[in-house]
């Protein structure tokens, strides 16, 4: 279930990133994507 939620959040953040032109919002979205991606890599290496 966690994997599904993480993947859906990534899809949402990427879509929002492609639609926004506000630099602050883009920065926040990129940070959210990076955090989820890093968490995913950490979970895979620790499993």
C-alpha positions as CSV (number, residue, x, y, z in Angstrom):
1,X,0.0,0.0,0.0
2,X,2.8,2.4,0.9
3,X,4.4,1.8,-2.5
4,X,1.1,2.6,-4.3
5,X,0.7,5.9,-2.4
6,X,4.3,6.9,-3.0
7,X,3.9,6.2,-6.8
8,X,0.6,8.2,-6.9
9,X,2.2,11.1,-5.1
10,X,5.1,11.1,-7.5
11,X,2.7,11.1,-10.5
12,X,0.8,14.0,-8.9
13,X,4.0,16.0,-8.1
14,X,5.4,15.5,-11.6
15,X,2.2,16.6,-13.2
16,X,2.0,19.7,-11.0
17,X,5.6,20.5,-11.8
18,X,4.9,20.3,-15.5
19,X,1.9,22.7,-15.2
20,X,3.3,25.4,-12.9
21,X,5.5,28.4,-13.7
22,X,5.8,29.7,-10.2
23,X,9.5,29.2,-9.2
24,X,8.8,28.7,-5.5
25,X,6.2,26.1,-6.2
26,X,8.5,24.3,-8.6
27,X,11.2,24.3,-6.0
28,X,8.9,22.8,-3.4
29,X,7.7,20.1,-5.9
30,X,11.2,19.2,-6.9
31,X,12.1,18.8,-3.2
32,X,9.1,16.6,-2.6
33,X,10.0,14.4,-5.6
34,X,13.6,14.2,-4.5
35,X,12.6,13.2,-0.9
36,X,10.2,10.5,-2.2
37,X,12.8,9.2,-4.6
38,X,15.5,9.1,-2.0
39,X,13.2,7.3,0.5
40,X,12.4,4.8,-2.3
41,X,16.1,4.1,-2.9
42,X,16.7,3.8,0.8
43,X,13.9,1.3,1.3
44,X,15.1,-0.8,-1.6
45,X,18.7,-1.0,-0.4
46,X,17.6,-1.8,3.1
47,X,15.2,-4.5,2.2
